[in-house]
Amino acid sequence: MPDSGNNYYIGVMSGTSLDAVDVTIATFDDATTPPLSNSSFEIPQSIRQAIEALCSPGENEIHRMSELDNQLAQLFASGINSSIDALKIDRRLIKAIGCHGQTIRHMPNNKYPYTLQIGNGALISKLTGVTTITDFRRADIAAGGQGAPLVPAFHHSIFSSTTKNRVVLNIGGMANITILNSRHPNSISGFDTGPGNVLLNEWIYLQQNINCDIDGAWSSKQNAHQQLLNKMLEDSYFHMPPPKSTGREHFNLSWIKEKLAEIEESIPAPTVQSTLCELSAISICNAIHEYSSNTDDVIVCGGGIHNKDLVNRMKKISGLNVVSSANFGIDPDFVEATAFAWLAKQTLEGVAANVPQVTGANHPVVLGAIYPRSVSGI
C-alpha cells in the first residue's frame, strides 16, 4: 500500500488518436518522482465512432454531445476507480483528478474562438468521490490564447536541462513540440506541428478496417509519393507562425481525399500510407529545425513512439538524437496523463499553468473548472 502520508493526484487523458483512456496516479514529491501507477482502458468502438461523428457538424449535435458527455464520464470514472482500487489508496488522500476530457471541436481562430472537451466533470466527481478538475483549455482562450498546447509547463518541470537544449515531442493524433533552451531555462516555447497519427489512423481504417498501423508495418513497405507529399506540405497550417494549434477539424480523412483529388493519377493505398507517414515526419522535423536549430535531444512521448517507421524517418530526416521519455523515468504512453495530474495540482494551488508565449494568451491564468468531491462520497 502506498505511503499514507502522501497526497495523490490522478491524471486522465483521452487524446485525438482515440486509442485508449490513460490513467496515471502520482504524488509529485519532487521532479524525479515517477508516477505510482499507469493504466490504459480501451475505448469501445461505438464511443469512438460517436466521438468522430461529433468532430464535424451534423444533425442533432447538442443531444448527441450531451449523451456522450455522460458516457465518457462513466468510462473515465470506471478507469479511475479501477486504478484506485488496484493501488489500494485511501480516497481521502487523493487531492484531485485532472481530466483533459475528449476534444470534439477546437476552433481557436474562429471569430468567436472556442474549444470543447467533453466528459462530465460533475459526474466523474460523483462516481469517484474525488474532486475533479476539467475544462482546462477555456481559461487560456478567454485570455486570448489558443487553449493548446497546455503540457509545455509540465515538460519544463520534468525535462529541462541547464546543459542541453531539448525538444519534447508528443506524437498523438496531432504532434506538438516543447522547446527547452538550456541557456534560457525559464523560457518555454512550443506549438502543434500538425498531424501525428491521425491521418495514418484514418487511412488504414478506411482501407483495412483496423485502428492503427502497428509498428508502421504497412507504411514501411513503400516509398512516399513525392508529388502527393509536396501537395500536402503546401497546406497553409505548416507555414503559419506560432502560436498555433490544430485538430481533426483541419486534418482528417476529407483532407486526405482532397489532396488525392489534386493528383492526376491513381496512387496505391500503401503508397498513400507511406506518404502520410513521411508527411508527419517531415512536418515535425521542419518545425524543430526552424524553431530549435541547436537541439541536442528530442524526447519523444505519445503513441507515435510505437510507430517504428515514423520514428526511423524522423531520425533519418533530422539526424538528431531521438530518445524515449522512458529514459527520463516516465512511460511515453502516460506523459500527457501525468501532465494533467500535475496541472490539477497547479489548479488547486492557484498557480497559473498556461505558458502565454506558447498559447498566445495575453497573460498567465489558472486553468480548469473544479467539481468538489461529493459530500456523501460514492
C-alpha positions as CSV (number, residue, x, y, z in Angstrom):
1,M,0.0,0.0,0.0
2,P,1.3,3.5,-0.9
3,D,2.6,5.8,1.9
4,S,-0.4,7.2,3.7
5,G,1.4,10.5,4.3
6,N,1.3,11.4,0.6
7,N,-1.1,13.5,-1.3
8,Y,-2.1,11.8,-4.6
9,Y,-3.2,13.3,-7.9
10,I,-4.8,11.4,-10.8
11,G,-4.4,12.4,-14.5
12,V,-6.8,11.2,-17.2
13,M,-6.1,11.6,-20.9
14,S,-8.1,10.6,-23.9
15,G,-6.4,12.1,-27.0
16,T,-7.1,12.7,-30.7
17,S,-6.0,9.2,-31.6
18,L,-8.9,7.7,-29.7
19,D,-6.7,4.7,-28.9
20,A,-7.4,4.5,-25.1
21,V,-8.1,6.3,-21.9
22,D,-4.9,6.7,-19.9
23,V,-5.0,7.0,-16.1
24,T,-2.0,8.0,-14.0
25,I,-1.7,8.2,-10.2
26,A,1.2,10.4,-9.0
27,T,2.4,12.3,-5.9
28,F,4.9,14.9,-7.3
29,D,7.1,14.7,-4.2
30,D,9.8,16.1,-6.4
31,A,10.6,16.4,-10.1
32,T,12.2,13.0,-10.2
33,T,9.3,11.1,-8.6
34,P,7.8,8.8,-11.2
35,P,4.1,8.0,-11.3
36,L,2.9,5.3,-8.9
37,S,0.5,3.8,-11.4
38,N,-0.2,3.8,-15.1
39,S,-3.2,2.1,-16.6
40,S,-4.9,2.1,-20.0
41,F,-8.5,1.3,-20.8
42,E,-9.9,0.6,-24.2
43,I,-12.4,3.0,-25.7
44,P,-15.4,0.9,-27.1
45,Q,-15.8,1.2,-30.9
46,S,-19.3,2.7,-30.5
47,I,-17.9,5.5,-28.4
48,R,-15.0,6.1,-30.8
49,Q,-17.5,6.4,-33.7
50,A,-19.7,8.8,-31.7
51,I,-16.6,11.0,-30.9
52,E,-15.5,11.0,-34.6
53,A,-19.1,11.9,-35.7
54,L,-19.1,14.9,-33.3
55,C,-15.8,16.3,-34.6
56,S,-17.6,17.8,-37.6
57,P,-21.0,19.5,-37.9
58,G,-24.0,17.1,-38.1
59,E,-27.6,16.6,-37.1
60,N,-28.9,16.8,-33.5
61,E,-25.4,17.7,-32.2
62,I,-26.5,19.0,-28.8
63,H,-28.4,15.9,-27.9
64,R,-25.6,13.5,-29.1
65,M,-22.9,15.6,-27.4
66,S,-24.8,15.6,-24.1
67,E,-25.3,11.9,-24.1
68,L,-21.7,11.3,-25.0
69,D,-20.6,13.7,-22.3
70,N,-22.1,11.4,-19.7
71,Q,-21.0,8.2,-21.4
72,L,-17.4,9.4,-21.4
73,A,-17.7,10.4,-17.7
74,Q,-18.8,6.9,-16.9
75,L,-15.9,5.4,-18.9
76,F,-13.4,7.7,-17.3
77,A,-14.7,7.1,-13.8
78,S,-14.6,3.3,-14.4
79,G,-10.9,3.5,-15.3
80,I,-10.2,5.9,-12.4
81,N,-11.9,3.6,-9.9
82,S,-10.1,0.5,-11.2
83,S,-6.8,2.3,-10.8
84,I,-7.5,3.5,-7.3
85,D,-8.7,0.1,-6.2
86,A,-5.6,-1.6,-7.7
87,L,-3.3,0.7,-5.8
88,K,-5.4,0.5,-2.6
89,I,-5.3,4.2,-2.0
90,D,-7.4,5.9,0.7
91,R,-9.6,8.2,-1.5
92,R,-9.5,10.9,1.2
93,L,-5.8,11.3,0.4
94,I,-6.5,11.9,-3.3
95,K,-6.4,15.7,-3.8
96,A,-7.8,15.8,-7.3
97,I,-8.4,14.2,-10.6
98,G,-7.2,16.2,-13.6
99,C,-9.2,15.1,-16.6
100,H,-8.4,16.6,-20.0
101,G,-11.7,15.4,-21.5
102,Q,-12.3,14.4,-25.1
103,T,-11.9,17.2,-27.6
104,I,-14.7,17.3,-30.1
105,R,-14.2,20.7,-31.5
106,H,-11.2,23.1,-31.4
107,M,-11.7,26.5,-33.1
108,P,-9.3,28.9,-31.6
109,N,-9.1,31.1,-34.7
110,N,-12.8,31.5,-35.1
111,K,-14.4,34.9,-35.0
112,Y,-15.6,33.9,-31.6
113,P,-12.8,31.5,-30.5
114,Y,-13.8,28.3,-28.7
115,T,-12.8,24.9,-27.8
116,L,-14.8,22.0,-26.4
117,Q,-13.7,18.9,-24.4
118,I,-16.4,16.7,-23.0
119,G,-16.5,14.2,-20.1
120,N,-18.9,15.5,-17.4
121,G,-16.7,16.6,-14.5
122,A,-19.6,16.7,-12.0
123,L,-20.5,13.1,-12.8
124,I,-16.8,12.0,-12.6
125,S,-16.6,13.6,-9.2
126,K,-19.8,11.9,-8.1
127,L,-18.8,8.4,-9.4
128,T,-15.3,8.5,-7.9
129,G,-15.8,10.5,-4.7
130,V,-12.8,12.7,-5.7
131,T,-12.6,16.4,-6.5
132,T,-12.4,16.6,-10.3
133,I,-10.9,19.3,-12.5
134,T,-11.8,19.5,-16.2
135,D,-12.2,22.1,-18.9
136,F,-8.5,23.2,-18.8
137,R,-8.4,25.0,-22.1
138,R,-11.1,27.6,-22.0
139,A,-9.5,29.9,-19.4
140,D,-6.5,30.3,-21.8
141,I,-8.8,31.0,-24.8
142,A,-10.6,33.6,-22.6
143,A,-7.2,35.3,-22.1
144,G,-6.7,35.4,-25.9
145,G,-4.8,32.2,-26.3
146,Q,-5.1,29.1,-28.4
147,G,-6.0,26.9,-25.4
148,A,-3.3,24.5,-26.5
149,P,-0.8,23.0,-26.1
150,L,-1.0,23.1,-22.3
151,V,1.6,20.5,-21.4
152,P,4.8,22.6,-22.0
153,A,4.9,23.9,-18.4
154,F,4.9,20.3,-17.2
155,H,7.5,19.3,-19.8
156,H,9.7,22.2,-18.5
157,S,9.3,21.0,-14.9
158,I,10.4,17.4,-15.8
159,F,12.7,17.5,-18.8
160,S,14.5,20.9,-18.7
161,S,18.3,20.9,-18.5
162,T,21.0,23.5,-17.8
163,T,23.4,21.9,-20.2
164,K,21.4,20.5,-23.1
165,N,18.9,22.1,-25.5
166,R,15.9,19.8,-25.6
167,V,12.7,19.4,-27.6
168,V,9.9,17.3,-26.1
169,L,7.9,15.8,-28.9
170,N,4.4,14.4,-28.2
171,I,3.0,12.4,-31.0
172,G,-0.6,11.8,-30.5
173,G,-3.3,12.3,-33.1
174,M,-1.6,15.7,-33.6
175,A,2.0,16.3,-32.8
176,N,3.3,19.1,-30.6
177,I,6.7,20.2,-29.5
178,T,8.0,22.0,-26.4
179,I,11.3,23.8,-26.9
180,L,13.6,23.9,-23.8
181,N,16.7,26.1,-24.2
182,S,19.4,25.4,-21.7
183,R,20.8,29.0,-21.9
184,H,17.4,30.4,-21.1
185,P,16.0,27.9,-18.6
186,N,12.8,29.9,-17.8
187,S,12.0,30.4,-21.5
188,I,9.5,27.9,-22.9
189,S,8.1,27.8,-26.4
190,G,6.1,25.2,-28.4
191,F,3.2,24.6,-30.7
192,D,1.3,21.9,-32.6
193,T,3.4,20.9,-35.7
194,G,0.5,19.3,-37.5
195,P,-0.7,15.7,-37.9
196,G,1.0,12.9,-35.8
197,N,-1.0,9.7,-36.0
198,V,-4.4,11.0,-37.0
199,L,-4.1,10.7,-40.8
200,L,-2.3,7.4,-40.6
201,N,-5.1,6.0,-38.5
202,E,-7.8,7.4,-40.7
203,W,-6.4,6.0,-43.9
204,I,-5.6,2.5,-42.6
205,Y,-9.1,2.3,-41.0
206,L,-10.7,3.2,-44.4
207,Q,-8.5,0.6,-46.2
208,Q,-8.3,-2.3,-43.7
209,N,-10.9,-1.6,-41.0
210,I,-8.2,-1.5,-38.3
211,N,-7.5,1.4,-36.0
212,C,-3.8,1.8,-36.5
213,D,-0.7,0.8,-38.5
214,I,1.1,-1.3,-35.9
215,D,4.8,-0.5,-35.9
216,G,4.3,1.3,-39.2
217,A,4.5,-2.0,-40.9
218,W,2.2,-1.0,-43.8
219,S,3.7,2.4,-44.4
220,S,7.3,1.0,-44.4
221,K,6.6,-1.2,-47.4
222,Q,6.5,1.6,-49.9
223,N,8.2,4.9,-50.6
224,A,6.4,8.2,-50.4
225,H,4.7,9.6,-53.5
226,Q,6.7,12.9,-53.9
227,Q,4.1,14.8,-55.8
228,L,1.4,14.0,-53.3
229,L,3.7,14.8,-50.4
230,N,4.5,18.2,-51.9
231,K,0.8,19.0,-52.3
232,M,0.3,18.1,-48.6
233,L,3.2,20.2,-47.5
234,E,1.7,23.2,-49.2
235,D,-1.1,23.3,-46.6
236,S,-1.3,26.7,-45.0
237,Y,-1.0,25.3,-41.5
238,F,2.6,24.2,-41.9
239,H,3.6,27.8,-42.9
240,M,1.7,29.6,-40.1
241,P,4.0,31.0,-37.4
242,P,3.3,30.0,-33.8
243,P,1.4,30.3,-31.6
244,K,-0.8,27.7,-33.3
245,S,-2.8,24.6,-32.6
246,T,-4.8,22.2,-34.7
247,G,-7.1,19.2,-34.6
248,R,-9.4,16.9,-36.5
249,E,-11.3,19.9,-37.8
250,H,-8.4,20.5,-40.2
251,F,-6.5,17.2,-40.6
252,N,-9.0,14.4,-41.4
253,L,-10.0,11.8,-44.0
254,S,-11.6,14.5,-46.1
255,W,-8.3,16.4,-46.2
256,I,-6.5,13.3,-47.5
257,K,-9.2,12.8,-50.2
258,E,-8.9,16.4,-51.3
259,K,-5.2,16.1,-51.7
260,L,-5.5,12.9,-53.6
261,A,-8.1,14.5,-56.0
262,E,-5.4,17.1,-56.9
263,I,-3.1,14.4,-58.3
264,E,-3.9,13.2,-61.8
265,E,-3.1,9.5,-61.2
266,S,-4.3,6.6,-59.1
267,I,-2.0,6.1,-56.1
268,P,-1.9,2.7,-54.4
269,A,-3.2,2.7,-50.9
270,P,0.1,1.5,-49.3
271,T,1.9,4.4,-51.1
272,V,-0.6,6.8,-49.6
273,Q,0.1,5.5,-46.2
274,S,3.8,5.9,-46.7
275,T,3.3,9.4,-47.9
276,L,1.2,10.3,-44.8
277,C,4.0,8.9,-42.6
278,E,6.6,10.9,-44.4
279,L,4.3,14.0,-44.0
280,S,4.2,13.6,-40.2
281,A,8.0,13.0,-40.0
282,I,8.9,15.9,-42.3
283,S,6.5,18.4,-40.7
284,I,7.7,17.6,-37.3
285,C,11.4,17.8,-38.3
286,N,10.9,21.0,-40.2
287,A,9.3,22.6,-37.2
288,I,12.2,21.5,-34.9
289,H,14.9,22.7,-37.4
290,E,13.2,26.1,-37.9
291,Y,12.5,26.9,-34.3
292,S,15.1,25.0,-32.4
293,S,18.1,24.5,-34.7
294,N,20.5,23.8,-31.9
295,T,18.7,20.9,-30.4
296,D,20.7,18.2,-28.6
297,D,17.9,15.8,-27.7
298,V,14.4,15.1,-29.0
299,I,12.5,13.4,-26.2
300,V,9.5,11.5,-27.6
301,C,6.3,10.6,-25.9
302,G,2.8,9.7,-27.0
303,G,1.5,6.7,-29.0
304,G,3.5,7.7,-32.1
305,I,6.7,6.4,-30.4
306,H,5.5,2.9,-31.2
307,N,5.4,3.6,-34.9
308,K,8.9,2.4,-35.8
309,D,8.6,3.6,-39.4
310,L,7.7,7.1,-38.2
311,V,10.5,7.3,-35.7
312,N,13.0,5.9,-38.1
313,R,12.0,8.5,-40.7
314,M,12.4,11.3,-38.2
315,K,15.9,10.1,-37.2
316,K,16.9,9.9,-40.9
317,I,15.5,13.3,-41.8
318,S,16.7,15.2,-38.7
319,G,19.9,13.5,-37.8
320,L,19.1,14.3,-34.2
321,N,19.3,12.2,-31.0
322,V,15.8,10.9,-30.7
323,V,15.1,9.2,-27.4
324,S,12.1,8.0,-25.4
325,S,10.8,9.8,-22.4
326,A,11.2,6.4,-20.6
327,N,14.9,7.4,-20.4
328,F,13.8,10.1,-18.0
329,G,11.5,8.0,-15.8
330,I,8.1,8.5,-17.5
331,D,6.5,5.9,-19.7
332,P,5.9,7.6,-23.1
333,D,2.3,6.5,-23.2
334,F,1.5,8.3,-20.0
335,V,3.3,11.6,-20.1
336,E,0.1,13.5,-21.0
337,A,-1.9,11.8,-18.3
338,T,0.8,12.6,-15.8
339,A,0.8,16.2,-17.1
340,F,-2.9,16.6,-16.3
341,A,-2.4,15.2,-12.8
342,W,0.3,17.9,-12.4
343,L,-2.0,20.6,-13.9
344,A,-4.7,19.6,-11.4
345,K,-2.2,20.2,-8.6
346,Q,-1.4,23.7,-10.0
347,T,-5.1,24.5,-10.2
348,L,-5.8,23.6,-6.6
349,E,-2.8,25.6,-5.5
350,G,-4.0,28.6,-7.5
351,V,-0.9,28.6,-9.8
352,A,-1.2,29.8,-13.4
353,A,-0.1,26.9,-15.6
354,N,-0.5,28.1,-19.2
355,V,2.5,29.4,-21.0
356,P,1.5,32.6,-22.8
357,Q,4.4,32.5,-25.2
358,V,3.2,29.0,-26.3
359,T,-0.6,29.6,-26.5
360,G,-0.6,33.2,-27.4
361,A,-2.6,34.2,-24.3
362,N,-2.3,37.8,-23.1
363,H,-1.3,36.7,-19.6
364,P,-0.9,33.7,-17.3
365,V,-4.1,32.1,-16.0
366,V,-5.1,29.4,-13.5
367,L,-6.6,26.6,-15.6
368,G,-9.6,24.3,-15.2
369,A,-13.1,24.1,-13.7
370,I,-13.3,22.5,-10.2
371,Y,-16.0,20.0,-9.2
372,P,-15.6,19.3,-5.5
373,R,-15.9,15.7,-4.2
374,S,-19.4,14.7,-3.2
375,V,-20.2,15.1,0.5
376,S,-21.7,11.7,0.6
377,G,-18.8,10.1,-1.3
378,I,-19.6,7.2,-3.7
